Amino acid sequence: MLYNSLHHLIQRSSSSREFFHSLPVDIRKLLHKDNFHIHTQLDLRRKAELAEQLRKKKLI
């Protein structure tokens, strides 16, 4: 399902909310900055994975 923002996605999708809250706080904060570019759980998972990779490389 397509949502208009990350906020809307985690508000309406319990599995997305559960995944989002399982992430480290710094990753969640970063994803909130990209709020209007996350429309699906797949978007959320991809952006979270990218953020994790950048964090491991100490680029964020």
Legacy VTK file of the C-alpha trace (Angstrom):
# vtk DataFile Version 3.0
C-alpha trace
ASCII
DATASET POLYDATA
POINTS 60 float
0.000 0.000 0.000
1.193 3.521 -0.771
1.229 6.130 2.013
1.925 9.847 1.703
4.751 9.942 4.277
6.770 7.944 6.771
4.610 9.325 9.557
1.448 8.101 7.853
3.053 4.724 7.080
4.068 3.986 10.664
0.773 5.311 11.948
-1.285 2.983 9.732
0.902 -0.100 9.284
1.659 -2.072 12.451
4.425 -4.104 10.771
6.104 -0.923 9.498
5.763 0.675 12.931
7.280 -2.400 14.584
10.202 -2.399 12.136
10.751 1.351 12.523
10.826 1.133 16.326
13.322 -1.732 16.156
15.866 0.584 14.506
18.513 2.515 16.449
17.418 6.014 17.452
19.956 7.774 15.217
18.664 5.862 12.177
15.050 6.734 13.078
15.970 10.417 13.327
17.629 10.283 9.936
14.593 8.583 8.388
12.291 11.241 9.859
14.266 13.839 7.897
13.303 11.927 4.735
9.651 11.736 5.844
7.962 12.706 2.568
10.137 10.400 0.449
9.104 7.202 2.236
5.785 5.842 0.944
5.937 2.066 1.430
7.413 -0.476 3.806
9.888 -1.354 1.061
11.010 2.313 0.902
11.411 2.282 4.674
13.464 -0.922 4.677
15.689 0.208 1.799
16.390 3.615 3.317
17.027 2.069 6.734
19.486 -0.394 5.187
21.277 2.405 3.349
21.451 4.492 6.521
22.878 1.506 8.436
25.562 1.018 5.766
26.506 4.709 5.837
26.632 4.648 9.625
28.975 1.645 9.595
31.260 3.525 7.203
31.016 6.522 9.565
29.615 8.717 6.783
26.677 9.842 8.894
LINES 1 61
60 0 1 2 3 4 5 6 7 8 9 10 11 12 13 14 15 16 17 18 19 20 21 22 23 24 25 26 27 28 29 30 31 32 33 34 35 36 37 38 39 40 41 42 43 44 45 46 47 48 49 50 51 52 53 54 55 56 57 58 59
